[in-house]
Amino acid sequence: MMTGLIFTRVEMVSAQIKNPLKKKVDKGLNKLEDGIGNLLKKDKGKESDKEGKQTEQEQAQEQVQATEVKQTGAAEGSGKQTSGVGLTWSKYDFVPGDKIIFEDNLLNEENGEFPSRWDLVQGTVENAQFGGDNIIMFRGGAPTIIPYLKNPEIDYLPEVFTIEFDFYTNNRNSFTVFFLDRKNQRQAGQSSLSINHKQMSLGMASSYLPNNASTENKWAHIAIAYTNGKMKAYIDETRLINIPHLELNPTGVSLHVYAASDNYQFFIKNFRLAEGGVKYYDRFLQDGKIVSNGIRFDTGKSTLRPESMGVLNEIFKMLSEHPEVKVSIEGHTDNVGDNDLNQKLSEERAEAVRKQLVSMGINADRLTSKGLGESKPVNTSDTPEGKAENRRVEFVKM
């Protein structure tokens, strides 16, 4: 554990970072506060739930860790919603894989410890809390982590896979996803995707968010899709990378930040690696249903998250192209919590999906909804991956 450092905590109305590192207050504290105080900015948004505008937040300082973090609340593209905000991302075409290879929702993690579902290649990486959520914090030493898997030396990435995580940065340096396990796998070259607050780069491909947009100081949803040599990558609803033929074969995953430090930290949460599947309509004809783990809700609620729109846009497209199709929308949960509450939650989530498709233009007569709670698991509930596959929405042919 590092000593002799002064750490700064920035507390917000709805978000704060907690870290168990010891505080040491000495005579240099005032000088440090003067220096970083000039950097701290206050973001104010006009508070209006009805109009879906950004909520006003004011920030105040305390000493816990040497970083400055500000969060804009529920701005568009942050992955957060306030009451009354409708789903956006109407052109979002990312559809996550349906067979989960690795997932970390950071449940039951101890603050200040190394994240238990990962392995360390180098640097300093710790669990922390931000805005009431558990997060992974990249602190320093050019930190690099890899999923902790059995037989990591083999190529564990299939020909069709997706990667998703939520990303937060309070500076302009890059976060890198290597498509190689940098501890256990060796090959002549390695492909990597660099991400910062407004740009993505992969080899010669590089794109900025339109209209000078930025995700700095707010959560952004990162999505990556690989299909038989073709790779796409997104920041929130915007696709920035579209490579038809990736030169190197992806074999694993490493997350790396060269410039991380106690002054410039990077945070991620909700990491998921999944294997893709066949197209929705082909699956519908073959199996009589579509099973989706890509429709996301706020924890313990039936509020649809914007990243659900990739799946919903594809379902809408299929139903629009095949007007004879009628479906029963069926919600399922994992076995965490009370059975009766899970039953009620699954019903509310299925109904939320039905209402969203109706609002998009599908005739209500073609859709029904029901919840089945935790009664029909498709996988074990002993692992995070199994729980994630059990939390699903099915579109069943009627």
C-alpha positions in Angstrom: 0.0 0.0 0.0 1.4 3.4 -1.0 2.1 5.9 1.8 3.1 9.5 1.9 0.5 10.6 -0.7 -2.3 13.0 -0.2 -5.5 11.9 -1.9 -8.4 14.0 -2.9 -12.1 13.0 -2.9 -14.6 14.8 -5.1 -18.1 14.4 -3.7 -21.1 15.1 -5.9 -24.8 15.2 -5.3 -25.3 11.7 -6.8 -21.8 10.4 -7.3 -18.6 9.9 -5.3 -15.5 7.8 -5.3 -14.5 5.9 -2.3 -11.0 4.4 -1.8 -9.6 2.9 1.4 -6.1 4.3 1.0 -4.9 6.1 4.1 -5.3 9.9 4.2 -2.2 11.8 5.2 -2.7 15.5 5.9 0.4 17.5 6.3 1.7 21.1 5.8 1.6 20.7 2.0 -2.1 20.2 2.0 -3.0 23.8 1.4 -0.6 24.0 -1.5 -2.1 20.9 -3.1 -5.6 22.2 -2.6 -4.7 25.6 -4.2 -3.2 23.8 -7.2 -6.0 21.4 -7.9 -8.7 23.8 -6.9 -8.1 25.9 -10.0 -8.7 22.8 -12.2 -12.1 21.9 -10.7 -15.0 22.9 -12.7 -18.7 22.9 -11.9 -21.1 21.6 -14.5 -24.6 22.8 -14.3 -27.5 21.5 -16.3 -31.0 22.7 -16.3 -33.1 20.4 -14.2 -36.2 19.1 -15.9 -37.4 15.5 -15.7 -40.2 16.2 -18.0 -38.1 17.5 -20.8 -35.3 15.0 -20.1 -32.6 17.6 -19.6 -29.5 17.3 -17.6 -29.8 17.4 -13.8 -27.9 20.2 -12.1 -25.0 18.9 -9.9 -22.6 20.8 -7.8 -19.3 19.4 -6.7 -17.4 19.9 -3.4 -13.9 18.8 -2.5 -12.5 16.5 0.3 -9.2 14.6 0.6 -9.2 10.9 -0.3 -7.3 10.4 -3.6 -5.3 12.5 -6.0 -7.8 12.8 -8.8 -10.5 15.2 -10.0 -13.6 13.6 -11.3 -16.8 15.3 -12.3 -20.0 13.7 -13.6 -22.6 15.4 -15.7 -25.4 13.1 -14.5 -27.9 11.9 -17.0 -26.7 13.6 -20.2 -27.6 12.0 -23.5 -25.1 9.2 -24.3 -24.0 8.7 -20.8 -25.9 5.5 -20.4 -28.0 7.0 -17.6 -31.6 8.1 -17.7 -33.8 10.3 -15.6 -37.5 9.9 -15.3 -39.3 10.8 -18.4 -36.4 10.5 -20.8 -37.3 8.4 -23.9 -34.8 6.0 -25.4 -32.6 7.4 -28.1 -30.0 5.6 -30.3 -32.5 5.0 -33.0 -29.8 4.3 -35.6 -27.7 2.1 -33.2 -27.1 -1.3 -35.0 -24.9 -3.1 -32.5 -26.3 -6.5 -31.4 -24.4 -8.2 -28.6 -23.5 -11.9 -28.7 -25.9 -14.3 -27.0 -23.4 -16.8 -25.4 -21.5 -15.1 -22.6 -17.8 -16.0 -22.4 -16.8 -13.7 -19.6 -18.7 -11.1 -17.5 -17.9 -9.0 -14.6 -20.6 -6.9 -12.9 -18.3 -6.4 -9.9 -20.8 -7.8 -7.3 -19.4 -8.6 -3.9 -16.0 -6.9 -4.7 -14.1 -5.4 -1.8 -13.2 -1.8 -2.2 -9.4 -1.2 -2.6 -8.6 -4.8 -3.6 -7.7 -6.1 -7.0 -10.8 -7.2 -9.0 -11.2 -10.9 -8.4 -12.3 -11.9 -11.9 -9.2 -10.4 -13.6 -5.5 -11.1 -13.7 -2.8 -8.5 -13.6 -0.2 -8.1 -16.3 1.4 -4.9 -14.8 0.7 -1.7 -13.0 -1.8 -0.8 -10.2 -5.6 -1.6 -10.6 -8.1 -1.6 -7.8 -11.8 -1.8 -7.0 -13.4 1.5 -6.1 -16.8 3.0 -5.9 -18.2 5.9 -8.0 -21.7 7.2 -8.0 -22.8 4.3 -5.8 -21.5 1.7 -8.3 -18.5 -0.6 -8.0 -15.9 0.2 -10.6 -12.5 -0.9 -11.7 -9.9 1.9 -11.3 -6.7 2.0 -13.4 -4.3 3.9 -11.1 -0.7 3.8 -12.4 2.3 1.9 -13.7 0.9 1.5 -17.2 -1.7 -0.8 -15.8 -2.9 -3.8 -17.8 -5.4 -6.5 -16.9 -6.8 -9.6 -18.6 -9.9 -11.8 -17.9 -9.0 -14.6 -15.5 -9.9 -17.7 -17.5 -9.0 -21.3 -17.7 -6.4 -22.1 -20.4 -5.9 -18.4 -21.3 -3.0 -19.3 -23.6 -5.3 -20.7 -26.2 -7.3 -18.6 -28.7 -10.5 -18.1 -26.7 -12.1 -15.6 -29.1 -14.6 -17.1 -31.6 -15.1 -16.0 -35.2 -18.0 -13.9 -34.1 -17.8 -12.1 -30.8 -18.7 -8.8 -29.0 -17.2 -6.8 -26.2 -19.0 -4.2 -24.1 -18.1 -2.1 -21.1 -18.9 1.3 -19.6 -16.0 3.8 -19.7 -15.2 7.0 -17.8 -12.3 9.3 -18.1 -11.5 12.7 -16.7 -8.6 13.4 -19.1 -7.8 13.2 -22.8 -5.4 10.2 -22.8 -6.2 6.9 -24.5 -7.5 3.6 -23.1 -6.5 0.6 -25.1 -8.2 -2.7 -25.8 -5.6 -5.3 -27.1 -7.1 -8.2 -28.9 -4.5 -10.5 -27.4 -3.8 -11.8 -23.9 -0.6 -9.9 -23.2 0.4 -12.2 -20.4 -0.3 -15.7 -21.7 -0.4 -15.4 -25.5 2.4 -14.6 -27.9 2.3 -13.7 -31.6 4.2 -11.6 -34.0 1.8 -8.7 -34.1 -1.2 -7.5 -32.1 -4.2 -5.4 -33.1 -5.5 -2.8 -30.6 -8.3 -0.3 -30.3 -7.5 3.1 -28.7 -10.4 5.0 -27.1 -10.4 8.5 -25.6 -13.1 11.0 -24.7 -14.0 11.8 -28.4 -12.2 9.4 -30.7 -11.4 5.8 -31.6 -8.4 4.5 -33.5 -7.6 1.0 -34.8 -4.6 0.9 -37.2 -5.1 3.4 -40.0 -8.8 3.7 -39.1 -9.6 6.7 -36.9 -12.8 8.7 -36.3 -14.1 11.4 -34.0 -17.5 11.8 -32.5 -19.6 14.2 -34.6 -20.3 17.8 -33.8 -17.3 18.0 -31.6 -19.0 15.8 -29.0 -17.1 14.5 -26.0 -17.6 11.8 -23.3 -15.1 13.4 -20.9 -16.3 13.3 -17.3 -19.3 11.1 -17.9 -20.0 7.4 -18.5 -19.9 6.2 -22.1 -20.9 2.8 -23.4 -18.2 1.1 -25.5 -19.3 -1.7 -27.9 -17.1 -3.8 -30.2 -18.3 -6.3 -32.7 -16.1 -8.8 -34.6 -17.5 -11.0 -37.4 -15.2 -13.2 -39.4 -12.6 -10.6 -39.9 -14.8 -7.5 -39.9 -14.7 -5.2 -36.9 -17.0 -2.4 -35.8 -16.7 -0.2 -32.7 -19.0 2.3 -31.1 -19.0 5.1 -28.5 -22.6 5.2 -27.2 -24.8 5.3 -30.3 -22.1 6.4 -32.8 -20.1 3.8 -34.8 -16.6 5.2 -35.2 -14.7 2.1 -36.5 -15.8 -0.1 -39.5 -13.0 -2.3 -40.8 -13.9 -4.9 -43.5 -10.8 -7.0 -43.0 -8.8 -6.9 -39.8 -5.2 -7.9 -40.6 -4.5 -9.9 -37.4 -6.6 -12.6 -35.8 -8.0 -11.6 -32.4 -7.1 -14.3 -29.8 -7.7 -12.7 -26.4 -8.4 -9.5 -24.5 -6.2 -7.1 -22.5 -7.2 -3.7 -21.1 -4.4 -1.2 -20.9 -3.8 2.5 -20.0 -0.3 3.8 -20.6 -0.8 7.2 -19.0 -2.9 6.3 -15.9 -1.7 7.8 -12.6 -3.2 9.1 -9.3 -3.8 12.4 -11.2 -5.3 10.8 -14.3 -7.4 7.7 -13.6 -9.6 5.6 -15.8 -12.7 3.7 -14.7 -14.7 0.9 -16.3 -17.6 -1.3 -15.2 -20.1 -3.8 -16.7 -17.6 -5.6 -18.8 -19.0 -8.4 -21.0 -17.4 -10.7 -23.7 -19.9 -12.8 -25.6 -20.0 -15.1 -28.7 -22.3 -14.0 -31.4 -25.0 -16.0 -33.2 -27.0 -16.3 -36.4 -29.2 -13.5 -37.7 -32.4 -12.8 -35.8 -34.9 -13.9 -38.5 -33.0 -17.1 -39.3 -32.9 -17.9 -35.6 -36.6 -17.1 -35.3 -37.5 -19.5 -38.2 -35.2 -22.2 -36.8 -35.9 -22.1 -33.1 -39.3 -20.4 -33.0 -37.9 -17.7 -30.8 -35.2 -15.1 -30.3 -33.3 -15.1 -27.0 -31.6 -11.9 -26.2 -29.2 -10.9 -23.3 -28.6 -7.5 -24.9 -31.7 -5.8 -23.7 -30.5 -4.0 -20.6 -32.4 -2.5 -17.6 -31.5 -0.4 -14.7 -30.6 -2.6 -11.7 -33.8 -3.9 -10.0 -36.0 -1.8 -12.3 -37.8 -2.1 -15.6 -36.3 1.0 -17.1 -34.8 0.3 -20.5 -31.2 1.5 -21.0 -30.2 3.2 -24.3 -27.8 0.4 -25.2 -30.8 -1.9 -25.6 -31.7 -0.1 -28.8 -29.3 -2.2 -30.9 -31.4 -5.3 -30.2 -34.7 -3.5 -30.3 -33.9 -1.9 -33.6 -33.2 -5.3 -35.1 -36.4 -6.8 -33.6 -38.3 -3.8 -35.0 -36.7 -4.3 -38.4 -37.6 -8.0 -38.5 -41.2 -7.3 -37.4 -41.6 -4.5 -40.0 -40.3 -6.8 -42.8 -42.5 -9.7 -41.8 -45.9 -8.2 -40.8 -47.4 -11.7 -40.5 -45.2 -12.4 -37.4 -46.7 -12.2 -33.9 -44.6 -12.6 -30.8 -44.9 -13.1 -27.1 -42.3 -11.1 -25.2 -41.2 -13.0 -22.2 -39.0 -11.7 -19.4 -36.7 -13.8 -17.3 -34.5 -13.0 -14.3 -31.7 -14.7 -12.4 -32.3 -16.2 -9.0 -30.8 -13.3 -7.0 -33.4 -11.9 -4.6 -37.0 -12.8 -3.7 -38.8 -15.1 -6.1 -42.0 -13.0 -6.0 -40.2 -9.8 -6.6 -38.3 -11.4 -9.5 -41.6 -12.6 -11.0 -43.1 -9.1 -10.8 -39.9 -7.6 -12.2 -39.8 -9.9 -15.2 -43.4 -9.0 -16.0 -42.7 -5.3 -15.8 -39.6 -5.7 -18.0 -41.4 -7.7 -20.7 -44.2 -5.1 -20.7 -41.6 -2.2 -21.0 -40.2 -3.9 -24.1 -43.7 -4.4 -25.6 -44.5 -0.7 -25.1 -41.2 0.4 -26.6 -41.8 -1.6 -29.8 -45.4 -0.2 -30.0 -44.0 3.3 -29.6 -41.7 2.5 -32.6 -44.6 1.6 -34.8 -45.4 -2.1 -34.3 -49.1 -2.8 -34.1 -50.0 -3.6 -30.5 -52.2 -6.5 -31.7 -49.0 -8.4 -32.8 -47.4 -8.3 -29.3 -48.1 -9.8 -25.9 -46.0 -9.8 -22.8 -45.5 -12.0 -19.8 -42.9 -12.6 -17.1 -41.5 -16.0 -15.9 -39.2 -14.7 -13.2 -36.5 -17.2 -12.3 -38.5 -20.3 -13.1 -36.9 -21.2 -16.4 -33.1 -20.8 -16.2 -31.0 -21.7 -19.3 -27.7 -21.9 -17.4 -26.3 -22.5 -13.9 -26.6 -19.6 -11.5 -23.2 -20.4 -9.9 -21.2 -18.1 -12.1 -21.7 -14.4 -13.3 -21.8 -15.7 -16.9 -24.6 -18.1 -16.0 -26.6 -15.5 -14.1 -26.2 -13.1 -17.1 -27.6 -15.7 -19.5 -30.6 -16.3 -17.3 -31.4 -12.5 -17.3 -32.9 -12.4 -20.7 -35.8 -11.4 -22.9 -37.3 -13.9 -25.3 -39.4 -13.2 -28.4 -41.5 -16.3 -28.9 -43.4 -17.0 -32.1 -47.2 -17.1 -31.5 
